[in-house]
Amino acid sequence: MTTNDDQILINAINNGNTKAYAQLVNRYKDLVFTLALRMLKHREEAEEVAQDTFVKVFKSLDNFKGDSKFSTWIYRVTYNTCLDRIKKNKKHINDVPIDEFTFNKLDTIDNALDNLIKEEKHALIKKCVNMLPEDSSALLTLFYFEELSLDEISRIINIEANTIKVKLFRARKKLAVILEQYLKPENRLKHERG
């Protein structure tokens, strides 16, 4: 399932070619860093985790069997490295209450977002995704921004695809609450000034 390009690089790395390893890092560094940043919400920590991830990948590259895409495997290593860092830091997840959520809020948000320019919408959604707890922002990133399938995400975080569907639904509800808060005119003015 690994792409030919990745497999060629992996074979070259396993044969001692350090330039091939640099190419592999270059190919996946943005994806790894983005996921780490979404989960850890701290640039320096995300950079450290990205480095740790590539060290782990290098050390265990000969264990990669190619039965899934290499990108799926590297996402999984990144995800687990982030979880280790979160446990180590004993961070507390600041959950967004979803009890105030109702389905018609999604329509309100969609209508409000339609009035924003596409780039603003993208920046706003990323900003709000960053306000979510680590697991929710990671799922939304993998599904919407990286456009991975439920099966690929399932292999990365080792949870059944149906469970991921439920978690994605909950994450979108949390995001809707944050977006609604942000889109209230009085709050938007505060955010734009501050």
Secondary structure, DSSP 8 states (H G I E B T S, - for coil): ---HHHHHHHHHHHTT-HHHHHHHHHHHHHHHHHHHHHHH--HHHHHHHHHHHHHHHHHTGGG--SSS-HHHHHHHHHHHHHHHHHHHHT--------TT--HHHHHHHHHHHHTS-HHHHHHHHHHHHHTS-HHHHHHHIIIIIS---HHHHHHHHT--HHHHHHHHHHHHHHHHHHHHHHHSHHHHHHHHH-
